[in-house]
Amino acid sequence: MTDEQKAAYVQSQSTCALIEALGMMSQNMQQAVLGESMTFEMFNFDQLILEWDIDPKTVLGIFRERPKSADEYRELLKIYIGHIGDCEGIDFLDHATDFSGTEEQLSELRALSEEAKK
């Protein structure tokens, strides 16, 4: 796969997760109007990231098939973070329980996340 195809794959997975999340939110809002308790909790929304393979470790793995420069990784991360980094107020870096990098790498990702949100 080319880098463009990889980015399109990640974006399509992110879009599918977002569509599912919006449906879940709609269901919760409908139940709130009816005075019923919500069907979906935060855990359910967090699970979408894993179900659609858009957690940081998986996405970075998709792009690691060949060596890239730091600048290329930075641009790919900006694209990824810009698309799903702050989906409905959820910062994916706060939910990266399986992140296997160093604290320095995590700090750099957080800085990229903030830069991408501008």
Wavefront OBJ file of the C-alpha trace (Angstrom):
o trace
v 0.000 0.000 0.000
v 1.162 3.501 -0.726
v 1.221 6.115 2.013
v -1.867 7.704 0.468
v -3.702 4.376 0.562
v -2.659 3.832 4.172
v -3.893 7.288 5.123
v -7.171 6.644 3.266
v -7.586 3.344 5.139
v -7.037 4.987 8.522
v -9.387 7.822 7.600
v -12.108 5.402 6.460
v -11.791 3.397 9.682
v -11.992 6.639 11.677
v -15.075 7.723 9.732
v -16.816 4.401 10.384
v -16.050 4.678 14.099
v -17.381 8.231 14.135
v -20.611 7.179 12.404
v -21.101 4.430 14.966
v -20.341 6.833 17.830
v -22.884 9.326 16.495
v -25.502 6.584 16.386
v -24.693 5.660 19.972
v -24.951 9.305 21.017
v -28.296 9.608 19.247
v -29.608 6.555 21.085
v -28.453 8.006 24.409
v -30.108 11.356 23.667
v -33.367 9.668 22.701
v -33.365 7.717 25.949
v -32.610 10.874 27.924
v -35.644 12.581 26.364
v -37.778 9.604 27.389
v -36.357 9.763 30.919
v -34.569 6.435 30.575
v -30.980 5.643 31.485
v -28.294 5.709 28.792
v -27.447 2.520 26.955
v -23.882 3.554 26.112
v -21.294 4.631 28.670
v -17.840 6.120 28.094
v -16.369 2.603 28.010
v -18.485 1.789 24.935
v -17.175 4.836 23.096
v -13.582 4.006 24.052
v -14.061 0.485 22.695
v -14.840 1.866 19.238
v -11.217 2.951 18.903
v -10.079 -0.643 19.420
v -12.868 -2.235 17.386
v -12.080 -0.107 14.337
v -8.279 -0.510 14.714
v -7.617 3.195 15.103
v -5.700 3.082 18.363
v -2.310 4.829 18.165
v -0.223 1.649 18.249
v -2.106 0.055 15.351
v -2.128 3.190 13.232
v 1.568 3.827 13.738
v 2.198 0.172 12.880
v 0.453 0.644 9.536
v 2.957 3.326 8.598
v 6.058 1.498 9.858
v 6.362 -0.835 6.893
v 9.300 1.162 5.591
v 11.593 3.646 7.308
v 10.509 7.276 7.249
v 12.114 10.502 8.268
v 11.011 12.236 11.445
v 9.335 14.918 9.308
v 7.282 12.320 7.423
v 6.144 10.727 10.692
v 5.273 14.164 12.044
v 3.085 14.921 9.013
v 1.335 11.543 9.190
v 0.660 12.012 12.898
v -0.725 15.484 12.259
v -3.138 14.036 9.695
v -4.189 11.251 12.063
v -4.522 13.466 15.113
v -6.339 16.096 13.097
v -8.943 13.549 12.003
v -9.664 11.753 15.258
v -7.441 13.253 17.931
v -10.216 15.202 19.611
v -13.334 13.334 18.517
v -16.177 14.553 20.705
v -13.749 15.805 23.329
v -11.930 12.477 23.746
v -8.174 12.823 23.550
v -6.939 9.507 22.184
v -3.586 9.953 23.929
v -5.316 9.827 27.299
v -6.726 6.436 26.324
v -3.554 4.933 24.877
v -3.247 2.191 27.476
v -1.192 -0.013 25.180
v 1.264 2.708 24.143
v 4.652 1.030 24.185
v 6.815 4.103 23.661
v 8.900 6.068 26.103
v 7.659 9.019 28.138
v 9.640 11.272 25.793
v 7.827 9.830 22.756
v 4.466 10.219 24.485
v 5.326 13.837 25.306
v 6.179 14.460 21.667
v 2.856 12.925 20.576
v 1.009 15.160 23.056
v 2.787 18.199 21.612
v 1.844 17.105 18.094
v -1.738 16.636 19.219
v -1.896 20.170 20.551
v -0.242 21.508 17.383
v -2.720 19.627 15.154
v -5.715 21.017 17.043
v -4.727 24.614 16.235
l 1 2 3 4 5 6 7 8 9 10 11 12 13 14 15 16 17 18 19 20 21 22 23 24 25 26 27 28 29 30 31 32 33 34 35 36 37 38 39 40 41 42 43 44 45 46 47 48 49 50 51 52 53 54 55 56 57 58 59 60 61 62 63 64 65 66 67 68 69 70 71 72 73 74 75 76 77 78 79 80 81 82 83 84 85 86 87 88 89 90 91 92 93 94 95 96 97 98 99 100 101 102 103 104 105 106 107 108 109 110 111 112 113 114 115 116 117 118
